Amino acid sequence: MTEQEKILEAVYRAVDWVNSELPPNHQIVKAPETRLYGPQALLDSLSLVNLIVATEREIEDAFGVSVLLASDRAMSQKRSPFLTIGSLASYVQELLVEAAGPPAN
């Protein structure tokens, strides 16, 4: 399993947790193109926050690294990392690469 697949699995576990709290007609589809924020998104702001927190927890469990997803950096990007599941997973991967630091020689 690639790192990106492992990240997506962690995000999907967070989606499962959020879905358990949502009504059946507002379930998040587990697919990279699923909209989380903006037009055509099913999540309200509280559900999005819950997903972000659950994703942080799942990433820490899966990778042993604590990441902060909702930051000034995330909010100031031209394209929100919370737009879709895929953009969220890509942002997580970026943060994990940075947390790992430069490769050892």
C-alpha positions as CSV (number, residue, x, y, z in Angstrom):
1,M,0.0,0.0,0.0
2,T,1.4,3.4,-1.0
3,E,1.6,6.3,1.4
4,Q,-1.2,8.1,-0.5
5,E,-3.4,5.0,-0.2
6,K,-2.7,4.7,3.5
7,I,-3.7,8.4,3.9
8,L,-6.9,7.9,2.0
9,E,-7.7,4.9,4.2
10,A,-7.2,7.1,7.3
11,V,-9.4,9.8,5.8
12,Y,-12.1,7.2,5.0
13,R,-12.0,6.0,8.6
14,A,-12.7,9.6,9.7
15,V,-15.5,9.8,7.1
16,D,-17.0,6.6,8.6
17,W,-17.0,8.2,12.1
18,V,-18.6,11.4,10.8
19,N,-21.2,9.4,8.8
20,S,-22.2,7.6,12.0
21,E,-23.3,11.1,13.3
22,L,-25.1,12.2,10.1
23,P,-28.6,11.4,8.8
24,P,-28.8,8.8,6.0
25,N,-29.5,11.4,3.3
26,H,-26.3,13.4,4.2
27,Q,-23.7,10.7,4.2
28,I,-20.3,11.4,2.8
29,V,-19.3,9.2,-0.2
30,K,-15.9,7.7,0.3
31,A,-14.3,8.8,-3.0
32,P,-11.4,11.3,-3.8
33,E,-13.7,13.6,-5.8
34,T,-16.4,13.9,-3.0
35,R,-16.9,17.6,-2.2
36,L,-16.4,18.5,1.5
37,Y,-16.6,22.3,1.3
38,G,-18.2,24.8,-1.0
39,P,-20.9,24.4,-3.6
40,Q,-22.5,21.0,-3.8
41,A,-21.0,19.8,-0.5
42,L,-23.3,18.0,1.9
43,L,-21.4,19.0,5.1
44,D,-22.2,21.9,7.2
45,S,-19.4,23.8,9.1
46,L,-19.7,21.6,12.2
47,S,-19.6,18.4,10.3
48,L,-16.5,19.6,8.4
49,V,-14.8,20.5,11.7
50,N,-15.7,17.0,13.0
51,L,-14.2,15.5,9.9
52,I,-11.0,17.5,10.2
53,V,-10.5,16.5,13.9
54,A,-11.3,12.9,13.1
55,T,-8.8,13.0,10.2
56,E,-6.1,14.4,12.5
57,R,-6.7,11.6,14.9
58,E,-6.7,8.9,12.2
59,I,-3.5,10.2,10.7
60,E,-1.8,10.2,14.1
61,D,-2.9,6.6,14.7
62,A,-1.8,5.5,11.2
63,F,1.5,7.4,11.0
64,G,2.5,8.3,14.5
65,V,2.7,11.9,13.5
66,S,0.5,14.7,14.8
67,V,-0.7,17.1,12.1
68,L,-2.6,20.3,12.4
69,L,-5.0,20.5,9.4
70,A,-7.0,23.6,10.3
71,S,-4.3,26.3,10.4
72,D,-3.6,29.8,9.0
73,R,-1.6,28.1,6.3
74,A,-4.6,25.9,5.3
75,M,-7.0,28.8,5.4
76,S,-4.8,31.1,3.3
77,Q,-4.3,28.8,0.3
78,K,-5.9,29.8,-3.0
79,R,-7.5,26.4,-3.3
80,S,-8.8,25.1,0.0
81,P,-7.3,21.7,1.1
82,F,-10.8,20.9,2.4
83,L,-12.6,21.2,-1.0
84,T,-12.6,17.4,-1.6
85,I,-11.5,14.2,0.0
86,G,-8.6,14.0,-2.5
87,S,-7.4,17.6,-1.8
88,L,-7.6,16.8,1.9
89,A,-5.5,13.6,1.4
90,S,-2.9,15.6,-0.7
91,Y,-2.6,18.2,2.0
92,V,-2.1,15.6,4.6
93,Q,0.6,14.0,2.5
94,E,2.3,17.4,2.1
95,L,2.3,17.9,5.9
96,L,3.6,14.4,6.5
97,V,6.5,15.0,4.1
98,E,7.3,18.3,5.9
99,A,7.1,16.6,9.3
100,A,9.6,13.9,8.2
101,G,12.2,16.5,7.3
102,P,14.9,16.2,4.7
103,P,16.2,12.7,4.0
104,A,19.3,11.6,5.9
105,N,22.5,11.3,4.0
